[in-house]
Amino acid sequence: MSVVLSFLIHFSILLVSVVFHEVAHGFVAYKLGDETASRAGRLTLNPLRHLDPVGSILLPAAAFILGSPVMIGWAKPVPVNPSYFRHPLRDMMWVALAGPLTNFVLVLVAILGWMFLPGLREIFLMVIQINVVLACFNLIPIPPLDGSRVLAFFSPASVRQILFRLEPYGFVIVLILAYLGILNHILLWMLEPLYRLLGFLLG
């Protein structure tokens, strides 16, 4: 497989995966009473409604060009208004978890594809790797990543205040960590046990 073709396949899988991730956020928010994403036309699988210039294009391209062992990225966050929720802190946690859980569902679907469609195993393996990375990346507790919402639910008010104050600078922090290589180390630490499990399941 050529380098260009490999990048295009990886990028396409990443794009589809982050779109499912964001739509899951919006769908769960809708079910919990917040129609903000629906009114904004974001409960759609059309990738053009979700593209983020940095997270969907520049970061994946840079990771591939620099030979990063993982390709990460994000779509434009789906708008969520917690004031519509009956239990804002708890419901925001469920909205946040919907994204990574959707990525894990895609992993399970790809595992089934890998088992029953051996001719496409290379593609399914890419789907598995990318979605495991996306799930772990989004579970890092740096605002506004999904892990910060989970941490906020289980934390005392003082910690929640720190997380809320950091949120406007969150993506800058993520980009700095990625540039310094720290993000890769965090991800690889999270991914190692999952890769071992996947290795066992896939033989």
For each residue, the residues with C-beta under 8 A, 3 or more apart:
1: 5 6 9 122
2: 5 6
3: 6 7
4: 7 8
5: 1 2 8 9
6: 1 2 3 9 10
7: 3 4 10 11 61 64
8: 4 5 11 12
9: 1 5 6 12 13 123 126
10: 6 7 13 14 60 64 71 126 130
11: 7 8 14 15 60 61 64 71
12: 8 9 15 16
13: 9 10 16 17 123 126 127 130
14: 10 11 17 18 60 71 73 130 134
15: 11 12 18 19 47 51 56 75
16: 12 13 19 20 47
17: 13 14 20 21 103 106 127 130 131 134
18: 14 15 21 22 50 55 56 73 74 75 134
19: 15 16 22 23 45 47 50 75
20: 16 17 23 24 45 102 103 106
21: 17 18 24 25 75 99 100 102 103 134 138
22: 18 19 25 26 42 50 75 76 77 78 99
23: 19 20 26 27 42 43 44 45 50 78
24: 20 21 27 28 98 99 101 102
25: 21 22 28 29 37 77 78 80 95 96 98 99
26: 22 23 29 30 37 38 42 43 78 80
27: 23 24 30 31 37 43 98
28: 24 25 31 32 94 95 98
29: 25 26 32 34 36 37 78 80 91 95
30: 26 27 33 34 35 37 38 43
31: 27 28
32: 28 29 84 85 86 91 94 95
33: 30 84 85 86 91
34: 29 30 37 80 81 82 84 85
35: 30 38 39 84
36: 29 39 40 79 80 81 84
37: 25 26 27 29 30 34 40 42 43 78 79 80
38: 26 30 35 41 42 43
39: 35 36
40: 36 37 78 79
41: 38 44 49
42: 22 23 26 37 38 49 50 78 79
43: 23 26 27 30 37 38
44: 23 41 49
45: 19 20 23
46: 49 50
47: 15 16 19 50 51 75
48: 51
49: 41 42 44 46
50: 18 19 22 23 42 46 47 56 75 76 78
51: 15 47 48 56 57 75 76
52: 55 56 57 74 75 76
53: 56 57 58
54: 57 58 59 171 175
55: 18 52 58 59 73 74 75 76 171
56: 15 18 50 51 52 53 59 60 73 74 75 76
57: 51 52 53 54 60 61
58: 53 54 55 61 62
59: 54 55 56 62 63 72 73 74 175 178
60: 10 11 14 56 57 63 64 71 72 73
61: 7 11 57 58 64 65
62: 58 59 65 66
63: 59 60 66 68 70 71 72 73
64: 7 10 11 60 61 67 68 71
65: 61 62
66: 62 63
67: 64
68: 63 64 71 184
69: 184 188
70: 63 129 133 184 187 188 191
71: 10 11 14 60 63 64 68 130 133
72: 59 60 63 133 134 137 178 183 187
73: 14 18 55 56 59 60 63 134
74: 18 52 55 56 59 77 138
75: 15 18 19 21 22 47 50 51 52 55 56
76: 22 50 51 52 55 56
77: 22 25 74 144
78: 22 23 25 26 29 37 40 42 50
79: 36 37 40 42
80: 25 26 29 34 36 37 92 95
81: 34 36 84
82: 34 85 88 89 91 92
83: 88
84: 32 33 34 35 36 81
85: 32 33 34 82 88 90 91 92
86: 32 33 91
87: 90 91
88: 82 83 85 91 92
89: 82 92 93 152 153
90: 85 87 93 94 153
91: 29 32 33 82 85 86 87 88 94 95
92: 80 82 85 88 89 95 96 149 152 153
93: 89 90 96 97 149 150 152 153
94: 28 32 90 91 97 98
95: 25 28 29 32 80 91 92 98 149
96: 25 92 93 99 146 147 148 149 150
97: 93 94 100 101 146 149 150
98: 24 25 27 28 94 95 101 102
99: 21 22 24 25 96 102 103 138 146
100: 21 97 103 104 134 135 136 138 139 146
101: 24 97 98 104 105 135
102: 20 21 24 98 99 105 106
103: 17 20 21 99 100 106 107 131 132 134 135 138
104: 100 101 107 108 131 132 135
105: 101 102 108 109
106: 17 20 102 103 109 110 127 131
107: 103 104 110 111 127 128 131 132 135
108: 104 105 111 112
109: 105 106 112 113 127
110: 106 107 113 114 124 125 127 128 131
111: 107 108 114 115 124 128 198 201 202
112: 108 109 115 116
113: 109 110 116 117 120 124 127
114: 110 111 117 118 120 121 124 125 128 202
115: 111 112
116: 112 113
117: 113 114 120 121 124
118: 114 121
119:
120: 113 114 117 123 124
121: 114 117 118 124 125
122: 1 125 126
123: 9 13 120 126 127
124: 110 111 113 114 117 120 121 127 128
125: 110 114 121 122 128 129
126: 9 10 13 122 123 129 130
127: 13 17 106 107 109 110 113 123 124 130 131
128: 107 110 111 114 124 125 131 132 198
129: 70 125 126 132 133
130: 10 13 14 17 71 126 127 133 134
131: 17 103 104 106 107 110 127 128 134 135
132: 103 104 107 128 129 135 136 191 194 195 198
133: 70 71 72 129 130 136 137 187 191
134: 14 17 18 21 72 73 100 103 130 131 137 138
135: 100 101 103 104 107 131 132 138 139
136: 100 132 133 139 140 187 190 191 194
137: 72 133 134 140 145 187
138: 21 74 99 100 103 134 135 145 146 147
139: 100 135 136 145 146 147 150 190
140: 136 137 145 147 186 187 190
141: 145 147 148 150 151 163
142: 145 147 148 166 170 173 174 177
143: 148 163 164 166 167 170
144: 77 148 167 170 171
145: 137 138 139 140 141 142 148 170 174
146: 96 97 99 100 138 139 149 150
147: 96 138 139 140 141 142 150 151
148: 96 141 142 143 144 145 151 152 163 167 170
149: 92 93 95 96 97 146 152 153
150: 93 96 97 139 141 146 147 153 154
151: 141 147 148 154 155 159 163
152: 89 92 93 148 149 155 159 160 163 164
153: 89 90 92 93 149 150
154: 150 151
155: 151 152 159 160 163
156: 159 160
157: 160 161
158: 161 162
159: 151 152 155 156 162 163
160: 152 155 156 157 163 164
161: 157 158 164 165
162: 158 159 165 166
163: 141 143 148 151 152 155 159 160 166 167
164: 143 152 160 161 167
165: 161 162
166: 142 143 162 163 169 170 173
167: 143 144 148 163 164 170
168:
169: 166 172 173
170: 142 143 144 145 148 166 167 173 174
171: 54 55 144 174 175
172: 169 175 176
173: 142 166 169 170 176 177
174: 142 145 170 171 177 178 183
175: 54 59 171 172 178 179
176: 172 173 179 180
177: 142 173 174 180 182 183 186
178: 59 72 174 175 181 182 183 184
179: 175 176
180: 176 177 183
181: 178 184 185
182: 177 178 185 186
183: 72 174 177 178 180 186 187
184: 68 69 70 178 181 187 188
185: 181 182 188 189
186: 140 177 182 183 189 190
187: 70 72 133 136 137 140 183 184 190 191
188: 69 70 184 185 191 192
189: 185 186 192
190: 136 139 140 186 187 193 194
191: 70 132 133 136 187 188 194 195
192: 188 189 195 196
193: 190 196 197
194: 132 136 190 191 197 198
195: 132 191 192 198 199
196: 192 193 199 200
197: 193 194 200 201
198: 111 128 132 194 195 201 202
199: 195 196 202
200: 196 197 203
201: 111 197 198
202: 111 114 198 199
203: 200
